[in-house]
């Protein structure tokens, strides 16, 4: 349980550093910690995804490097 909260806090921290509306950043933990859904303001979604998905891919790489033996997915929701 603590690992899921740590992963969610990590993604939230990274996303808040990228977006302009930090109040709209929300990370939902689903699938017993196996899936993280990142919600942002509509105007900031492009910043979180990045050109050709580079920012999203980098966030997924950081998330994958921080896990301990468990697959965690990151989805950016509309």
N, C-alpha and C positions, 0 to 999 in steps of 0.2 A: 504494500500500500504506500509506503514512504517513497519507493522508487517512482511510482506513477506521479506523485505530487512533485517530485524533483524534476522529472522530465517535463511536466507541464509548466513548472516555474521557469525552466531553462528556455523553452520555446516562447513563453510570454515575455521574458527578459529580452530575448533577441528581437522579437517582433516590435516591442515598444521602442527599441532603439532605431528602428527603420521607419516607422509610420509617423504621420504628423498628428493624428488623433489617437493619443495613447489610451483614452478612456473607452474607446470602442474595441480594444483588443481583449479577446476572451478565448480561453483554451478549455475545451470540454474533453474530459477523459471518458472514453467509452470502451466497451469490450473488455472490461476488467483491466484496463491499463494498456491494452494492446493497440488502441487507436486514439490518437489525439486529433481533435478538430480545432483548427484555428479560425476564428472569426475576427474580421476587421471591418472598418468603415468601407463603404463602396469605393471611395476615392483612393484609399490606401491599398486596396487589394493588388493593384499592379506593382506597387513597390515591394510587397511581400513576395510576389511571384518572381519579379525581375525579368530581365530580357532573356527570352528563350528558357525561362524557368531556372535560371542560375541561382538566384537567391533562395528559392524554395529547395533546390537540390542541395545547396550548402547547409541550409537548416536541417535537412534530413541527414546529411553526413555528420553534422555535429551531434544530432540526436543518436545516431547509430553508434558513434564513438563513445558516447556516455553511458550506454546501456550495459547491463550486466547479464549476459546470457539470455536475453529476451528480445524478440522482434517487436518493435514498436513502429507503427505507421503514422505518418503525419498527413492529414488532408486539410486543404485550405477550402473552406466552404463559402458559398455565395450568400 
